[in-house]
Amino acid sequence: MIEIAHKVIADQSLVLAFAAVGALMWISAMLSRLLFAGRIHASAIAIMAALALAWYGGIITGGKKGLADVPAFAGLLLMGGAMLRDFAIVATAFEVDPIEARKAGLLGAFALLLGTVVPFAVGAGIAWSFGYRDAVSLATLGAGAVTYIVGPVTGAALGASSPVMALSIATGVLKAVLVMATTPMAARFMGLNNPRSAMIFGGLAGTVSGVAGGLAATDEKLVPYGALTATFHTGLGCLLAPSVLFLIVKAVV
């Protein structure tokens, strides 16, 4: 029976990977609701847990592919690869309604651009202060400050090292958690009480999970509007960070 189980696991590793990620998301959703009252989004908890599991997988196997080095979870290598990653990014973009997006106006578009460039510059500046001097690492870490998806996408496109890409993910997750935690406290000061302000806020903050979690704790009716503009950050960041912004960083350093 054990041999049969091992054979089934080896042949259906991708199915097991989806099941493992689904279970992790379910547990994260429970923790978000029961421990944090929804103020920290389940996706942020799941990402932190996944990073911890990847580190543990590397420790116990001595490999370089995280939990995917464990034979039972080899399917994670395909599930977390470029094909399904890019599919997820495109699928997110398909959820945007252009008619609703127009309601943000030129101010929303400017907020979106500002919310992409400013975090990139801040992230690259902090990376410089910690001793990073090559343009690839600076651009990857700056992209991580935009969102935790833009960081690894930029790093993969530019050929950044694995530690730098992992650090860019951690940077994006930290940003998401900070946005989730501080949005309810600063909502009155920022005037987050109508759809238009929520869309501008989503463009400035950028992180979909952070904006969604923060607005859900502020006013659930504002979540779709904030997430609408925040969704564009992934596509815009993946477009600008490895190209225009990288070339600017390369010219500066």
C-alpha positions in Angstrom: 0.0 0.0 0.0 2.8 2.4 0.8 4.4 1.7 -2.6 1.1 2.3 -4.3 0.7 5.6 -2.4 4.2 6.7 -3.3 3.5 5.9 -7.0 0.1 7.8 -7.0 1.8 10.8 -5.3 4.6 10.8 -7.8 2.2 10.6 -10.8 -0.2 13.1 -9.5 2.2 15.6 -7.9 0.5 18.6 -9.6 -2.9 17.6 -8.2 -1.3 17.3 -4.7 0.3 20.7 -5.2 -3.1 22.3 -5.9 -4.5 20.5 -2.9 -1.7 21.7 -0.6 -2.1 25.3 -1.7 -5.9 25.1 -1.3 -5.5 23.7 2.2 -3.0 26.5 3.0 -5.4 29.2 1.8 -8.2 27.7 3.8 -6.1 27.7 7.0 -5.0 31.2 6.2 -8.6 32.4 5.8 -9.5 30.8 9.1 -6.6 32.5 10.8 -7.4 35.9 9.2 -11.0 35.7 10.4 -10.5 34.3 13.8 -7.2 35.9 15.0 -7.0 39.1 13.1 -10.7 39.9 12.4 -10.0 40.3 8.7 -7.6 43.2 9.2 -4.7 41.1 7.8 -5.8 39.5 4.5 -5.6 35.7 4.1 -3.3 36.0 1.1 -0.7 37.8 3.2 -0.8 35.1 5.8 -0.6 32.4 3.1 2.4 34.0 1.4 4.3 34.2 4.7 3.5 30.6 5.5 4.5 29.5 2.0 7.9 31.3 2.3 8.4 29.6 5.7 7.6 26.2 4.1 9.9 26.8 1.2 12.7 27.7 3.6 11.9 24.5 5.7 11.9 22.4 2.5 15.3 23.7 1.5 16.7 23.0 5.0 15.5 19.4 5.2 16.5 18.5 1.6 19.6 20.7 1.1 18.1 21.7 -2.3 17.5 25.0 -4.0 13.8 24.7 -5.0 12.2 24.9 -1.6 9.4 22.5 -0.8 9.4 21.3 -4.4 12.6 19.4 -3.6 10.5 17.1 -1.4 9.3 14.4 -3.9 5.7 14.5 -2.7 5.5 18.2 -3.5 7.4 18.2 -6.8 4.3 19.5 -8.5 4.8 22.9 -6.8 7.7 23.4 -9.2 5.3 23.4 -12.2 2.5 25.2 -10.3 4.8 28.0 -9.2 6.6 28.2 -12.6 6.4 30.9 -15.2 3.5 29.4 -17.2 0.9 29.3 -14.4 2.3 32.6 -12.9 1.7 34.5 -16.1 -1.7 32.8 -16.5 -2.7 34.1 -13.1 -1.5 37.6 -13.9 -3.5 37.7 -17.2 -6.6 36.2 -15.5 -6.5 39.0 -12.9 -6.4 41.6 -15.7 -9.5 40.0 -17.3 -11.5 40.8 -14.2 -11.2 44.6 -14.8 -14.3 46.3 -16.2 -13.1 49.1 -18.5 -16.4 51.0 -18.1 -16.0 51.1 -14.3 -12.3 51.9 -14.7 -13.1 55.1 -16.6 -14.9 56.5 -13.5 -11.5 57.1 -11.8 -10.7 59.6 -14.5 -7.2 61.1 -15.2 -6.6 61.5 -11.5 -6.9 57.7 -11.0 -4.5 57.1 -13.9 -2.0 59.5 -12.4 -2.4 57.9 -9.0 -1.7 54.5 -10.7 1.5 55.8 -12.3 2.6 57.6 -9.2 1.9 54.5 -7.1 4.1 52.4 -9.3 7.1 54.8 -9.7 7.4 56.1 -6.1 7.5 52.7 -4.4 10.0 51.5 -7.0 12.2 54.5 -6.3 11.9 54.1 -2.5 12.6 50.3 -2.7 15.7 50.8 -5.0 16.9 53.6 -2.7 16.7 51.4 0.4 18.4 48.6 -1.4 21.2 51.0 -2.3 21.5 52.0 1.3 22.0 48.3 2.3 24.9 47.9 -0.1 23.3 46.7 -3.4 25.0 48.3 -6.3 24.1 46.3 -9.4 21.2 47.5 -11.5 19.5 44.1 -11.6 19.3 43.7 -7.8 18.2 47.4 -7.4 15.5 47.0 -10.0 14.3 43.7 -8.6 14.0 45.0 -5.0 12.5 48.2 -6.2 9.9 46.2 -8.1 9.2 44.2 -5.0 8.2 47.4 -3.3 5.5 47.8 -6.0 3.9 44.4 -5.3 5.1 41.0 -4.3 4.3 39.7 -7.8 6.2 42.4 -9.8 9.4 41.7 -7.8 9.9 38.1 -8.8 8.6 38.7 -12.3 11.2 41.5 -12.8 13.9 39.4 -11.2 13.2 36.5 -13.5 13.2 38.8 -16.5 16.5 40.4 -15.6 18.3 37.3 -14.2 18.4 38.3 -10.6 19.7 35.8 -7.9 17.3 33.7 -5.9 18.0 35.5 -2.6 17.3 38.9 -4.2 14.0 37.6 -5.6 13.0 36.1 -2.3 13.8 39.5 -0.6 11.7 41.3 -3.2 8.7 39.0 -2.4 9.2 39.6 1.4 9.3 43.4 0.7 6.0 43.2 -1.2 4.3 41.1 1.5 5.5 43.6 4.2 4.0 46.4 2.2 0.7 44.5 1.9 0.5 43.9 5.6 1.3 47.5 6.4 -1.5 48.7 4.0 -4.0 46.3 5.5 -3.2 47.3 9.1 -3.0 51.1 8.6 -5.8 51.7 6.2 -8.7 51.5 8.8 -6.8 53.9 11.1 -6.0 56.5 8.4 -9.3 56.1 6.4 -11.0 59.2 8.0 -7.8 61.3 7.4 -7.6 60.2 3.7 -11.3 60.7 3.1 -12.0 57.0 2.2 -15.7 57.3 2.3 -16.7 57.1 -1.4 -15.9 55.0 -4.5 -13.8 57.7 -6.3 -11.4 58.1 -3.3 -11.2 54.3 -2.9 -10.2 54.0 -6.6 -7.5 56.7 -6.2 -6.3 55.0 -3.0 -6.1 51.7 -4.8 -4.0 53.3 -7.5 -1.6 54.8 -4.9 -1.3 51.8 -2.6 -1.0 49.3 -5.4 -1.1 46.0 -3.5 -4.4 44.2 -4.3 -4.5 42.1 -1.1 -3.5 45.0 1.1 -6.1 47.4 -0.4 -8.8 44.7 -0.3 -8.0 43.8 3.3 -7.7 47.4 4.4 -10.9 48.6 2.7 -12.8 45.5 4.0 -12.0 46.6 7.5 -13.0 50.2 6.7 -16.1 49.8 4.5 -16.8 46.6 2.6 -18.7 48.5 -0.1 -15.5 50.2 -1.2 -13.5 47.0 -1.8 -14.4 46.5 -5.5 -13.5 50.1 -6.3 -10.1 50.0 -4.6 -9.2 46.6 -5.9 -10.2 47.7 -9.4 -7.3 50.2 -9.8 -4.9 48.2 -7.6 -5.3 45.3 -10.0 -3.7 47.4 -12.8 -0.5 47.6 -10.7 0.6 44.1 -11.4 0.4 44.6 -15.2 1.8 48.1 -15.2 4.6 47.1 -12.8 5.5 44.0 -14.8 5.6 46.2 -17.9 7.6 49.1 -16.6 10.0 47.6 -13.9 12.0 45.3 -16.2 12.1 47.8 -19.0 11.9 51.5 -18.6 12.6 51.7 -14.8 15.4 49.2 -15.1 17.0 51.2 -17.9 16.7 54.3 -15.7 18.4 52.5 -12.8 21.1 51.2 -15.1 21.8 54.7 -16.4 22.0 56.1 -12.9 24.3 53.5 -11.3 
